[in-house]
Amino acid sequence: MDEIERDDLDDVGHADSVLVALSDNEFKDELARVIPHLRAFGRSLSGNRDLADDLVQETLMKAWAARKRFQAGTNMRAWTFIILRNLFLSQMRRARFRGEWDELTASKLLAAPASQDRHVELADLQRALLYLPQPQREALILVGAGGFAYEEAAEICGCAVGTIKSRVARGRAALEQLMDHGQLPSRRDHKTDPSTSTLQQIMADVDTLSHGRTAES
């Protein structure tokens, strides 16, 4: 499991600490049910059908290889989403379509693509996220950048689905306000790690939020 950290496969939605593995047939059935969701998630992350199909194929192989460590009662969709997202990040680090991915993530966070006369810098969006109330920021990162369904984000955050929807809507409205009215501080005042891209930093936030909350539950 060179690309996938072991904690990524252990910290998603365990009901208790007792390991109860599924039979191979049961695991195969559960895995088959999430394939359409994996394809949609892969396309939303990569913006490329062929790349998404490759990501899904590799995700299925890695999930199957780790099937004995999958606990009955674990959220298969969230578990496989984490595998796929980590594979995507590995592809992204090879810098094949980084610019396109930056634009894609920006459009998902704002819920609408930037017009030709309004170029959205992902770095500006990242700075704007820091000025949102924490609940809005968490919800928007999980749903907008992480690709989690409202129901999954609600489970991670421990709140109602309607609350997550409200936080996402308010967070996006606040982001638009910050971006459109030039209320962000200068980039010199915003400290970032120069060794990682903005997209990597945002996706790292997704992992921190999803892993941290599920580990606490």
N, C-alpha and C positions, 0 to 999 in steps of 0.2 A: 504494500500500500504506500508507494512512494509519494503520490500526489495527495493522498487523503490522510489527514491526521487521524489517529485512532480516536481521540476525543470526539471528533466530528461524528463518528458512528456510534458513540456511546451515550451522548447527552441529549437525545431527542425524545422527549415525552415518555420516559419510563414510568410505569405505574408503581413499581417497587424495585428493590435491589436484587430480587431473586431472578436469575436467568432462566427463562422458559423459551427455548428455541422452537420455531415452527418446523414442521416437517418440510422436506424439499418441495412436495406438491403444494402445501399451503403457502409457502414462501413464493413459489412460482405464480400462484393464482393472485396473491396480493400485488406482486411486482407487475404482472400483466395489467392490472387495473389502473396503475398509475402511469402507464406509458403515454397515453394521450396528454396527461398533465405535464409530463416531462418534456414532450415535444413542444408544447406551447411555451413552457418556461424557457427551454433552450432557445427558441426563436426570439422570445422577448429579451433575453440577455444578449444574444449575438447579432440579431438582426439579419441573420443569414441562414436560409433553410438547410443548405448542405452542411454547414458547420454545426447547426443545431442537431441534425440527424447523427452526425459523428459523435457529438457530445452525449446524446441519448444512448447510443450503442455502447460507448465506453462506460457510461454510468451503469447500465444494466450488467455489464461484465464485472465491474467492481462490486456492485451490490451482491451479485450471485456469489462471488468469491468470499464475501464477508457474511454470508447468510447465517452461519452458525453463531454469529455474535449479535444477530438481530433478535430482540426480545418480543415475544407475543404482547400485543397491546401497544407497541410503539407505533407512532404515526409514520407509516411507510412513505407517504408523500413528502413529508418534511424531511425524513431521513435521506431519501434519494435526491431531493432538491439540494441538500447540502453537498452531496457528492458531486452533482452536476455543476453546482456553482463553483466548487473548488477546481474542477476540471476546466471550467471556463476561465477562471483566474490564471490557471497555468498557461492556457492558450494565450491569454491577454498579455502575459509577461513576455511572450515571444514577439509581441508588438506587431502583429500582422495587420490588425484593423483598429488600432487604438483610437485614432481620431474619430472613426465612425462610431465606436462604442461610447466615446465621450458624449457625442451628440445624442445618441440613443438614450443614454442614462439621463441626460439633461431634459429631454422631452418627456420621459416617463415621470420624473420628479415633478415637472410642471403640468403634466397631464395633457399637454398640447405641444406640437412641434414648433420650434421657433420659426418665425416668418423670415423671408429672405432679407428683410431690412432690419431684423432684430436677431443678431447672432448672440447666442447664450454661451458664455464661458462656464464650463463645468466647475472651474476653480471658484468663480463667483458664487455659483450655487452652493458649493460646499461651505463657503464663508457665511452665506445667508442662512444655511441650516443651523449654524451655531447660535443664531439669534432667535430661533424659535423656542417656545416653551418645550421642556423636555418631553412631555407626553406627545406633542405634535411631531416633534423631531423623530422620536422612536417609531411612531406609526408610519410616517412618511418614508423613512428609510426602509422599513420592513416591506411595505406595500409597493412603494414607488421604485426603489432600487433593488430590493431583494426579491421581488416577484411573488411574495407570499399572498395568498388569498386573505380577504378580510377576516374570515373565520380563523385561519391559522395565526394571523397577527394578533387577533383577540385572545386566542389561547396562550400565546407567548407572553402577552402583556397582562393577562389576568383580568380582562374587562369584557364588557359586552361588545358584540359585533357592531351595534349601532354607535357605540362610543368610538370605536376605531374609525368607522366611516366619517364621523364628525371631525375627529382629530386630523384625518388625512385631508378633508375638504378645507378645514381652517388653516392647516399647515401650508397647503398649496396657495391659498389666497394670500397668506402672509408672505410667502416667497415671492409671489407676483408683485406685491406691494414693495418689498425690499428691492427687487430687481428693477422695477419700472421707475422708482422715484429716487434712485441713486443714494439710498440710505446706508449702503455698506461702507465700512471703513476701508482705508487703503490697503492694498495687498502687503505693503511693508509691515503693517501692524498685525498681520495674520500669519502666525508661525506654522509652517508645515514641514514635514519630513521630505527633504529634497531627493531622497533615494527611492521614493515611491510616487507613482502617479496619483492624480486626484481620484480617478476611478478606483484604484486599488484602496485608497484610504476610505472612500465611501463604502466599498464592499466589505472592507474590514470592519466597519461599523455595523454592517448587517450581520456579520458573523458574531460579533461581540454581543449584540442584542439578542439574536436568536439562541445562541449557546448559553449565554448567561441566564436568561429567563427560564429556559427549559431545565437547566441544571438546578435552579432554585426550586422548581415545582415538585 
